[in-house]
């Protein structure tokens, strides 16, 4: 007889790693958005030979966009460039802690067809609106520890450039005999 047990972390830890609650909440929101989109895809086509996994992967690719990143290490700093076209500085968040870099972005888009503000027409205007969101999310380990003091971020024409000064390496202290 076999049995299975599912363990769900009750605190924000996995394998003794601690994640800030905001990261867990954000990942849950992304998961929920993908689940809603996958269900919407399934609802559109029913069970026509397409598996739920295919719906999930399609929804994932619609919501999560790849984030091309380039990392250059110099003697005193690390320069990171990321292509984030269509995002504004208000829609992006950069977190740096030690040697870990995290870039997250969410852009809400809405569109409306038709003109609902035609006051002189006798028949009501028909309009259709839709909204969607685009997300980018990347977490990576940098080649070395960096200092957040003096770090800069600049967004120019869809390219995010981060200049991260390197932290001083640990210094060994010579012990002298008395």
Beta strands, then each sheet from edge to edge (+ up, - down):
strand 1: 13-14
strand 2: 17-18
strand 3: 69-73
strand 4: 77-83
strand 5: 92-97
strand 6: 100-113
strand 7: 128-141
strand 8: 152-156
strand 9: 159-165
sheet 1: 1+ 2-
sheet 2: 3+ 4- 9+ 8-
sheet 3: 5+ 6- 7+
end
